[in-house]
């Protein structure tokens, strides 16, 4: 049965995609999107390029403006948070922009609450915030706080805790602004989602552009010097300890699913605390769907896992929006394709690394090789052989041999 009123909680990829798909399929259905802040459909992945100045204005990070979304016929409630789901009564309680609580009836609900930044258990970190020059980075609000620090404090030296995708892009962005950057990663190499050989190439690229990279090190404390206002960061690497005095600390060590609202309603949780969904994006409760970083991911090689990616959230959202209207769409699954640009180098991955294939426990015997390709077709003038050897692993469908 077609839903008379579909509510999507979340104004990023999953929630917006679900709402747009519902409007495409049935313009008669009432569609409401709740956006906790005032920035619906903004590209979080593009934040480092706004910080660097390559994206001239923050509004350019919007895939669509709020007016574009409203023009499709949906209702967009910005500054509005969902506070309680009543699955039996199909009622959603919300806190609106004026501070008033009200209730919205729904026939189908799509939960697209996304993920929130992980705040690691570092001594002193909980007592510090943007006013001190200490930042997390996962929302437009976080972005404006970082920009305010850059403009008012004019930092000369920054420490980035974490060397994943956002951390690496921010290292480039802050360097472009003339800030000296020290990047600290607890694991043995930067960009730990790729093979260490490829991570080492990224490591070298960072150092070639003036970034100090410290791997295998853990931050133990962050404190603010009350006399100077500077931040003192303490760390250890094996038996060695060291400190660094900086003006800006950026904490980007990953995210976790934002599922408190769904869990309180009785929705089943799975891997990493993400919402359990089937390939139709249905949760354990009737009439409630979930998509995006708050939900588990069907991986085409591993089965059910959790893999927060914007492209995955978009596809899952479309499936959820269609099925909320009575459809029978299926999310075909993800292969975990990820790409990052670090200065003049681009690193990418898809599928499984060799150790991931071995750890899957499916009897696969992966076969790896390396390739050193030209940077473009040899028949076109100027082709040069890449100086980097890229690891290549055959796919399980064609070349992996069961034990």
N, C-alpha and C positions, 0 to 999 in steps of 0.2 A: 504494500500500500504506500502511495506517495505521502511523504510527510507534509503536513500543512504548515508547520513552522520548524525550521532547522536552525539551531544555534551552534555556531562554531566558537569555541573558546580559544583565543590566541590569534594575534594579528600578524604572525610571520608566515613562512612558506606553507605549512600544513593547513592552518586555519583558513588562510586566504584562498588557497587552492581548492579546498573543500567547498567553500562558499561560491567561488566562481563556477566550479563544475555543476553545482546544484542550480545556479541561475541559468547556465547554458541548457541544461536538460529540461527544466520546468520553470519558466518565468512566473508561473502562478504561485509557486511555493514562496512563502515568506522566509527570508534568510537574514539572520542577524549575526554579526561578528562582534565579539567582545575583545577589545584591545586594552591591555592593562596600562600602557603608556599612551602617548599621543603620536606614535610613529608607526602606522600600519604599513606592512609590506616593504620594510626597509631591508637592505642587504647588509647583514651583519658581517659577512665575509669581506665586504668592501671597506670596512672601517679603517684598516691600516693605510689604505690609499687616500683616505680623507685626512688622516693624521699627517701623512707625508706631504700633502699638498697636491698630489697628482689628481685627486678628485677635488675640484675647486670649491664646491659648496656641499654641505651635508644633505641638502634636499636632493642632490643628484644620486644619492644612494637608494632612493625610493624606486622600486620596480613600477609602482603605480601610485598616484596621489590618492588621498582620501576622496577627492572629488571623482576621480576615475572609478573608484570602487562603488561609490554611491550611484554613479551613472548607470551601473549594471542593474540597479534595482534593489541591491542589498542595503540593509541598515548597518552602519558602522558606529559602534559606541566606543569612543576613545576614553581613556582615563577610567575605565570600568573593569573591576575585578570580580570574577566569580568567587563566591565564598562558600557555597554549599550546594551540593547536588542531591535532590530527592528523587532517586530512581523510580520508586513506587508511584509517586504522584506526578512524575515527569515535570518537576519544578526546579528551576535554577535560581538561587538567591545571589544577587549581585550588589556590589557597593559602587555607586556611580560617581561621576566626576564631582558632583556637588556634596558628596559625603553621605548621601541618602541610600538606605537599603531598600531594595525592592525585589519582587519576584517575577520571573518570566516563565511562562508555560512553554513547553517544547514537545514536539512529537519525535524528534531525533536530535541527538547531541553529538558533536564531534569535539573531542578533547585534543587540542593542539597546543598544550602549555609549554612545550619545548624543554629546554634544559637551563640550568643555572650554573654559574661559575663555582668551581671547587675552591674553597678557602683552606689551604693546607694548615695543619697544626703546628704553626711556627710561633715560638714565644714572642709575645708583644704584638703580633699581627692583628689580633682582634681589637686592640685598643687604638689602632691607627686607621685612617681613612683618607679620602681625597684631599681634605683640608691639610693633611700632613704630607701630601705628595705620594700616597700609597694607593694604588688602583687595581681593581679587577677590570676586565674588559669583555663584556658580552652583550651590551645593549647600547642604544643611542644615549641613554642617560649616563652610562659609563663613559661613552665617547666624549660627551660635552664636559664631563668632569676632567678627563685627561687633557682636553684642549684648554680648559681654564687653567690648569696647572702649567701647561706649556707657555701660555700667554702671560700669566701673572708672576710665576716663579722663575721663568727663563732658565730652566735647568741646564746644567753643563754636562752632568754625568748621570746616566740612568742604569739601573740593574733590571734586567728582565729575568724573572724566575720562571723557567720553562722554555723548552725549545721545540715545541710542536708547531703546527701551521701558523697560528696567530702570533705566537712568540717570535718566529722567524720573520714573518712579514713586518711585525712591529720593530724588530731590530733594524731592518732596512729603512722603515719609515722614520724612525727617530734619528738614524744616521743621516738621512737626507736633510734633516732639519739642523744638522751641525752638532748634534748631541753625541758625546762619547758613550758607547754602549758596552756594558758587560753582560753577557748572557750565561746563565748558570742552569745546567741540566743535571738532574740526579742520576739519570741513566748513563751508560758508557758512551753514547754518541747522540748527537742532535738528530732530530726528525726520526724518532724511534719506530715509526710505522713503516719505514722502509729498511732494506738491508743495510747493515753497518757500512758496507763498502760505498753505497750511495750516500749514506749519511755523512761519511767522511769527506765526500766531495763538497757537500753543502757546508760542512764545518770549515773547509779550506776557503770556500767562497766568502763566508762571513769574515774570516780573518784577513783575506785579501782586501776587504773593504773597511778595515779598521775596527771590526767588532772583536772584543776580547771574549773568547769562548772558554768556559770552564765546564768540563763534563765530569760525571762521577762525583759530583759534589752536592751536598744537602745544606739548605739554609736552616740554621738553628734559631736565629733570632733577628728581629727587626726592631730597632729602637729609634726614637727621635731625640736628638741632642737638644735639650731645652734652651741652651745658651745660643747655639748657632742656627737651630732649626733644621740642620742637616739630618739625614737618615743614616744610621750605622747598621750595616748588614753583617751578621756573623754567619760563617759557614764552615763546614768541615769536609775534607776529602781524605778518606781513610783516617790515619792518625793525625793528619795535619789540620790545623784550624787557621782561619784567616778572617780578617774584617775588611770592609770596604765602606767608605763614606761617600754618599751620593745625594742627589737632589730629588730623584724620582725612582720609585719602585713600582714595577708593573708585574702583577701576579697572574700568569696565564698557564696554569698547570692542568687544564682540562675542565670538563663539565660533567654534571650528573643530571639524570632525568628529573624534571619538575613534576612530581606525581602526588603531592600531598592532597590536593583537592580530590583526585580520582580515588586514591586509597581510602580517604575518609568516607567515600560513598560506597565502598565495598568492592571496587574493581580489583581484579586479581593482578598482582605484580609478578614479574619474572626476572630475567637477567638484569643485573646491575640496578634492580629496583624499578625497571621500566614497565609500562603497562603491557600486559599480555594481550596480543591481538592475533587473529587468524589472518589468512591472506586476503580476506575481505575487509580487514581493519575493524572487525567486530571485537568488542571487549567481552568480558565474562557476564556483563549485564545487558539485558535486552534494551535496544534503542540507543545504546551508547557506543560510539566508535572512537577510535584514537588514532592519531597519525603524527609523524614527525619525531623529533628528538625525545619526546616523552614516552614513545612506544618502542617495543622490541622490533628488530629488523629481521625479515626473512632473507638470509644470505643463500645464494644459489648453490654454494659449495658446502657451507657449514651448517645450513639449517637455521634455527632460531638463534639470534645473537642480538647485540645492541651496537649500532653503528650510526652515530649522529652525523648526518650529512644533509646539506640543503637540498641537493637534487633528489635524494631519497624522500625527504619530507614532502617535497612538491608532488611526487608521484603518489605517495601514500595518501596525501590529502585529496587528490582527485578521485582515488578509489573510494575513500571514505565518503566524500560528497555524493558520489553516484549511488553508492549502496544505501546511504541514509534516505534516499528517495525511492528505495525498493529495487535498486539495480542488482546486478550480479557480477560486478567487476572484481578482478583479482590483481593484487600486487605481484608482479612476476619475480621480484627479488632483486637484490643488489649484489654486485661483485666488489664493492668497496673501492671503487675508482676514486683516487684523490690526486690532486695536482697542486703544487705550490711553486711560486716564483721567488727566488732569493737573489737579489741583485741581478746578475747576468746569467744566472743558472735556473733551469726549470727542472724540478724533480717530480716524478709521478709514479704511481703504483696502481695495480688492479689485480684482482684475484688473490691468491695466497702466496706467501713466501714459503721457502722450502721447509723451515721449521714449523710453520703453521700447518702445512699439509701433513707433516709427520705427526704433529700433535693432535690432529683431528680424530685419530683412532679409527680410521676407516679402511685400513689395510693398503693405503696408497703408498707407492714408492716413487717419490718425485724425482724427476730428472732435470738438472740445471745445466745451463751453459752460459757463456757470455758472448756479447756481440759488440763490436766497435764500428758503428755505421758512419757513413758520410752524413754531413749535416743537411744535404739535400741531394737530389738525383745527380749522379755523376755526369750525365750528359749535359747538364746545365752548367755553364761556366762558373768557376769560383768554388766548386764543391771541395770541401776539406774533410779529412777524416777526423772524427771526434776524438779528443784526447782522453775521453773517459770510456772505460769498459763498463757496459751496462749488463747486469745480471738478467737473464731471461729464463723463465721456467715454463715448461710445457704444461698445457691445460690437462686436467684429469680426464676429460672426455676423449682425448685422442692419444695421449702418450703416457699417462700414469699407469703403472702396472701393479695390480694387486699382489701382495705377498702371498 
